[in-house]
C-alpha cells in the first residue's frame, strides 16, 4: 500500500502543518502552482515528491517538472495536469489523454476548488486537492490524503488547514 499526500496551489506558501498531516505518507504529489523553489526543496527534503508545473510557475520549476505527468502507482495509472478541469468540464485534450493512457486517477489543480468525483464515462476518479496556499479566493486551505493498494484507491481524507 502506498499512502499519498496530495497538495496543490501552494503559491510560495507552505504551512508547517503540512509536515504533520503528511508524516505517515509515502509520497507527496503536487498538482502545480508551487510558486517557488523553496516549496519544492522543503517537500523533497521531507518525502519523495512528484509534481507538475502550474501556470504561475517560472522557468526554473518548468525545467524540473512537466506540464503533464503519467505514471503507475502500484496498479493504478495516474495522470496529473495543473489546468485539467473536471468530469463534464475537462480542459481541452484532457479526456483524450485519460483515454489514451487508460488513466484510472486524474489529478488537477488550478481552480482552488476541492473535488473528488468519479467519471463513469472514462472509468476514472478525479481529484483536485483545492489550494494549500494563502493566495487566491478560496476561504479554506485544503489537501487530501489517500492510499493506493494494488488497483484500489481508498482511505481518502480531506485535510483542512484553516
NORLIN-V428016 format. One record per residue. RES is the residue in three letters. D_CENTER is the distance of its C-alpha to the mean C-alpha in whole Angstrom. Layout:
res=RES d_center=D_CENTER
res=RES d_center=D_CENTER
//
This chain:
res=UNK d_center=18
res=UNK d_center=15
res=UNK d_center=13
res=UNK d_center=10
res=UNK d_center=8
res=UNK d_center=5
res=UNK d_center=5
res=UNK d_center=6
res=UNK d_center=9
res=UNK d_center=11
res=UNK d_center=14
res=UNK d_center=16
res=UNK d_center=16
res=UNK d_center=15
res=UNK d_center=16
res=UNK d_center=18
res=UNK d_center=17
res=UNK d_center=14
res=UNK d_center=16
res=UNK d_center=18
res=UNK d_center=15
res=UNK d_center=14
res=UNK d_center=17
res=UNK d_center=17
res=UNK d_center=14
res=UNK d_center=14
res=UNK d_center=11
res=UNK d_center=8
res=UNK d_center=5
res=UNK d_center=4
res=UNK d_center=4
res=UNK d_center=7
res=UNK d_center=10
res=UNK d_center=11
res=UNK d_center=15
res=UNK d_center=17
res=UNK d_center=17
res=UNK d_center=18
res=UNK d_center=14
res=UNK d_center=14
res=UNK d_center=17
res=UNK d_center=17
res=UNK d_center=13
res=UNK d_center=15
res=UNK d_center=18
res=UNK d_center=17
res=UNK d_center=15
res=UNK d_center=14
res=UNK d_center=11
res=UNK d_center=9
res=UNK d_center=7
res=UNK d_center=8
res=UNK d_center=11
res=UNK d_center=11
res=UNK d_center=14
res=UNK d_center=16
res=UNK d_center=15
res=UNK d_center=18
res=UNK d_center=20
res=UNK d_center=20
res=UNK d_center=16
res=UNK d_center=16
res=UNK d_center=19
res=UNK d_center=16
res=UNK d_center=13
res=UNK d_center=13
res=UNK d_center=12
res=UNK d_center=11
res=UNK d_center=11
res=UNK d_center=12
res=UNK d_center=13
res=UNK d_center=14
res=UNK d_center=14
res=UNK d_center=17
res=UNK d_center=18
res=UNK d_center=15
res=UNK d_center=14
res=UNK d_center=10
res=UNK d_center=10
res=UNK d_center=7
res=UNK d_center=8
res=UNK d_center=8
res=UNK d_center=11
res=UNK d_center=11
res=UNK d_center=13
res=UNK d_center=13
res=UNK d_center=16
res=UNK d_center=19
res=UNK d_center=18
res=UNK d_center=16
res=UNK d_center=16
res=UNK d_center=19
res=UNK d_center=18
res=UNK d_center=15
res=UNK d_center=17
res=UNK d_center=19
res=UNK d_center=17
res=UNK d_center=15
res=UNK d_center=19
res=UNK d_center=20
res=UNK d_center=18
res=UNK d_center=18
res=UNK d_center=14
res=UNK d_center=14
res=UNK d_center=10
res=UNK d_center=9
res=UNK d_center=5
res=UNK d_center=6
res=UNK d_center=6
res=UNK d_center=10
res=UNK d_center=12
res=UNK d_center=11
res=UNK d_center=12
res=UNK d_center=11
res=UNK d_center=11
res=UNK d_center=11
res=UNK d_center=14
res=UNK d_center=16
res=UNK d_center=17
res=UNK d_center=21
res=UNK d_center=22
res=UNK d_center=19
res=UNK d_center=19
res=UNK d_center=15
res=UNK d_center=13
res=UNK d_center=10
res=UNK d_center=7
res=UNK d_center=6
res=UNK d_center=6
res=UNK d_center=9
res=UNK d_center=10
res=UNK d_center=11
res=UNK d_center=13
res=UNK d_center=17
res=UNK d_center=17
res=UNK d_center=17
res=UNK d_center=19
res=UNK d_center=17
res=UNK d_center=19
res=UNK d_center=17
res=UNK d_center=14
res=UNK d_center=11
res=UNK d_center=9
res=UNK d_center=9
res=UNK d_center=10
res=UNK d_center=11
res=UNK d_center=13
res=UNK d_center=14
res=UNK d_center=18
res=UNK d_center=19
res=UNK d_center=19
res=UNK d_center=18
res=UNK d_center=14
res=UNK d_center=16
res=UNK d_center=16
res=UNK d_center=13
res=UNK d_center=14
res=UNK d_center=13
res=UNK d_center=13
res=UNK d_center=15
res=UNK d_center=16
res=UNK d_center=19
//
